[in-house]
Amino acid sequence: MRGGIETFGYNPDFQLKLLLIDIFAAVITNTDPKLPSLYSPHPVPAPSRALGLEQDSVLDSPLYGHRDLDGLLADLAFRGTEIRLLQSMRNLTLAAKEYTINAQDLLTGLRTTVSESDSDTSPLYRIIFHTSLIYSRLFNSPPIPLSSSLNMESRSILIEELESPVNDTTWLLYPGIFLWVLLVAAVATDGSPERAFLTQLFGKIVSVARWGWWREVRESMAVFLEMRRRAELTR
């Protein structure tokens, strides 16, 4: 983008969209963002309710935040097994970032959680389970790429479930988790026609993020890119 983002003039709303689309493109193509990471326009003031996003939406996810997910997700949307899977993914991310725990030890505990919940077939559980399965393989030794053929079944199920509107209300309340799901699915579907559908869903995240939580979105995507690159470097 010749001349940088400033060539578009002072239009914070449009600039925020460009910044987020830029890093999303970097994530799915495994390249560096083209726009400067230090550029920090002020978010556009949010109306009382922006595009359906709830004011008390939880931005925490396996990629963002340090609060324990048990207390944040303990409501009618997520059940115990789903919360344990999400917390396990958060623990894997933090362990890889901070080198505090051997990721292989965490994966051993995760396999126990998965084996205990094979009979759960709810749409939300299927999304969380198969996203977790694909994402956790990044931390195997050796790592399994997100786009590996070993993930073909899981990514097909993910696309099928994401095409259904049954969980739309949940994603409005937990956009951080939705972003994590979309990032994993988008990279896993590399080279497939479903990538366009996932990019369209990401556009909704961009539209809502400009109302004040774009930094959390950008940080989440940066962490995801870091996890992906670390895995590929250790193969």
C-alpha positions in Angstrom: 0.0 0.0 0.0 2.1 2.9 -1.3 2.3 6.0 0.9 0.9 4.2 4.0 -2.4 4.4 5.6 -2.2 8.2 5.9 -2.8 8.5 2.1 -6.5 7.8 2.9 -6.8 11.0 4.9 -8.2 11.4 8.4 -11.0 8.8 8.5 -10.6 6.7 11.7 -13.5 4.4 10.9 -12.0 3.4 7.6 -8.4 3.3 8.9 -9.4 0.9 11.7 -11.0 -1.5 9.1 -7.8 -1.4 7.0 -5.6 -2.1 10.0 -7.6 -5.2 11.0 -8.0 -6.5 7.5 -4.2 -6.0 7.0 -3.4 -8.2 10.0 -6.0 -10.8 9.1 -4.4 -11.1 5.7 -1.1 -11.5 7.4 -2.4 -14.3 9.7 -3.9 -16.4 6.9 -1.0 -15.9 4.5 1.7 -16.2 7.3 3.3 -12.9 6.3 4.1 -9.7 8.2 1.4 -7.0 8.4 2.0 -4.3 5.8 0.7 -1.4 7.9 2.7 0.0 10.8 1.8 -1.7 14.1 2.5 1.5 16.1 -0.3 3.4 14.4 -3.1 3.8 17.0 -6.1 5.8 15.8 -8.8 6.5 18.4 -11.7 4.1 18.1 -14.9 5.6 16.8 -17.3 6.4 19.7 -19.8 3.6 20.1 -23.6 4.1 20.1 -25.6 2.5 23.0 -25.6 -0.8 21.1 -23.3 -1.2 18.1 -24.4 -3.6 15.4 -26.0 -6.0 17.9 -22.8 -6.2 20.1 -23.8 -6.4 23.8 -22.2 -3.8 26.1 -21.0 -6.5 28.5 -19.5 -8.7 25.7 -16.6 -10.9 26.9 -13.5 -10.2 24.8 -11.4 -12.9 26.6 -10.5 -16.0 24.5 -7.7 -18.6 24.2 -5.7 -15.8 22.5 -6.5 -12.8 24.7 -6.8 -12.0 28.4 -5.5 -13.5 31.7 -8.7 -13.9 33.7 -9.9 -17.4 34.5 -12.5 -18.4 31.9 -14.5 -20.5 34.4 -16.1 -17.4 36.0 -16.5 -15.5 32.7 -18.2 -18.3 30.8 -20.3 -19.9 33.5 -23.7 -19.2 32.1 -26.3 -20.8 29.9 -24.1 -20.4 26.8 -21.2 -22.6 27.7 -21.2 -25.8 29.7 -18.5 -27.4 31.8 -16.7 -29.4 29.1 -16.7 -26.4 26.7 -15.3 -24.2 29.3 -12.6 -26.7 30.2 -11.6 -27.0 26.5 -11.4 -23.2 26.2 -9.3 -22.9 29.3 -7.0 -25.6 28.1 -6.5 -23.7 24.9 -5.8 -20.5 26.9 -3.2 -22.4 29.0 -1.5 -23.8 25.9 -1.2 -20.3 24.5 0.2 -18.8 27.7 2.6 -21.7 28.1 4.0 -21.2 24.7 4.2 -17.4 25.1 5.8 -17.4 28.5 7.6 -20.8 28.6 6.2 -21.4 32.0 4.8 -24.9 31.5 5.7 -27.7 29.1 2.9 -27.7 26.5 3.1 -31.5 26.3 2.0 -31.8 29.9 -1.0 -29.7 29.1 -1.8 -31.8 26.1 -1.9 -34.9 28.2 -4.6 -33.3 30.4 -6.5 -32.1 27.4 -6.7 -35.6 26.0 -8.5 -36.7 29.2 -11.0 -33.8 28.9 -11.7 -34.8 25.2 -12.1 -38.5 26.0 -14.7 -37.6 28.7 -16.8 -35.6 26.3 -17.0 -37.6 23.1 -20.8 -38.1 23.4 -21.6 -34.3 23.4 -23.0 -33.4 20.0 -24.4 -29.9 20.5 -23.5 -27.4 17.8 -21.6 -25.1 20.1 -19.7 -28.0 21.6 -18.8 -29.3 18.1 -17.4 -25.9 17.2 -15.3 -25.6 20.4 -14.2 -29.2 20.2 -13.0 -29.2 16.6 -11.4 -25.7 16.9 -9.6 -26.9 20.0 -8.5 -30.1 18.2 -7.0 -28.2 15.3 -5.4 -25.5 17.4 -3.9 -27.9 20.0 -2.1 -29.8 17.2 0.1 -26.7 16.8 1.6 -27.6 20.1 2.3 -31.3 19.3 5.9 -32.5 19.0 6.4 -32.2 16.1 3.7 -29.6 15.5 0.9 -30.4 13.0 0.1 -27.4 10.7 -3.4 -26.0 10.8 -3.9 -26.8 7.1 -2.7 -30.4 7.5 -4.9 -33.1 5.9 -5.2 -34.6 9.4 -7.5 -31.7 10.2 -9.8 -32.2 7.2 -12.6 -33.8 9.0 -12.6 -31.2 11.8 -12.5 -28.3 9.4 -15.4 -29.7 7.4 -17.5 -30.0 10.6 -16.5 -26.5 11.6 -17.7 -25.0 8.3 -21.0 -26.9 8.6 -21.6 -25.6 12.1 -20.5 -22.0 11.4 -23.0 -21.8 8.5 -25.8 -22.3 10.9 -27.2 -19.2 12.7 -28.0 -21.1 15.9 -25.0 -19.7 17.8 -25.2 -16.1 16.5 -26.4 -14.8 19.9 -23.5 -16.5 21.7 -21.0 -14.9 19.4 -22.4 -11.5 20.1 -21.7 -12.1 23.8 -18.3 -13.7 23.3 -16.8 -12.1 20.1 -13.2 -13.0 21.4 -13.9 -16.7 21.2 -15.6 -16.3 17.9 -12.5 -14.5 16.5 -10.3 -17.4 17.7 -12.6 -19.9 16.0 -12.6 -17.9 12.7 -8.8 -17.6 12.7 -8.2 -21.3 13.2 -10.8 -22.2 10.6 -9.6 -19.7 8.1 -6.0 -21.0 8.2 -7.2 -24.6 8.3 -9.2 -24.1 5.1 -6.2 -22.8 3.1 -6.8 -23.3 -0.6 -10.5 -24.2 -0.2 -13.6 -22.2 -1.4 -14.8 -22.0 2.2 -12.1 -19.4 2.9 -14.3 -16.7 1.3 -17.1 -17.6 3.6 -14.9 -17.3 6.7 -13.5 -14.0 5.5 -17.1 -12.7 5.2 -17.7 -13.7 8.9 -14.5 -12.0 9.9 -15.8 -8.8 8.2 -18.5 -8.8 10.9 -15.8 -8.8 13.6 -14.1 -5.9 11.9 -17.4 -3.9 11.6 -18.0 -4.3 15.4 -14.4 -3.9 16.5 -14.2 -0.4 15.2 -16.6 0.6 18.0 -13.9 0.4 20.7 -12.3 -3.0 21.0 -10.1 -3.1 17.9 -6.9 -3.2 20.0 -8.1 -6.5 21.6 -8.8 -7.9 18.2 -5.5 -6.8 16.8 -3.6 -8.3 19.8 -5.5 -11.6 19.5 -4.5 -11.9 15.8 -0.9 -11.0 16.6 -0.8 -13.8 19.2 -2.3 -16.2 16.8 0.2 -15.4 14.2 3.0 -15.9 16.7 1.7 -19.3 17.7 1.4 -20.4 14.1 4.9 -19.3 13.3 6.5 -20.8 16.4 4.9 -24.2 15.4 6.2 -24.0 11.9 9.7 -23.1 13.0 9.9 -26.1 15.2 8.8 -28.7 12.7 
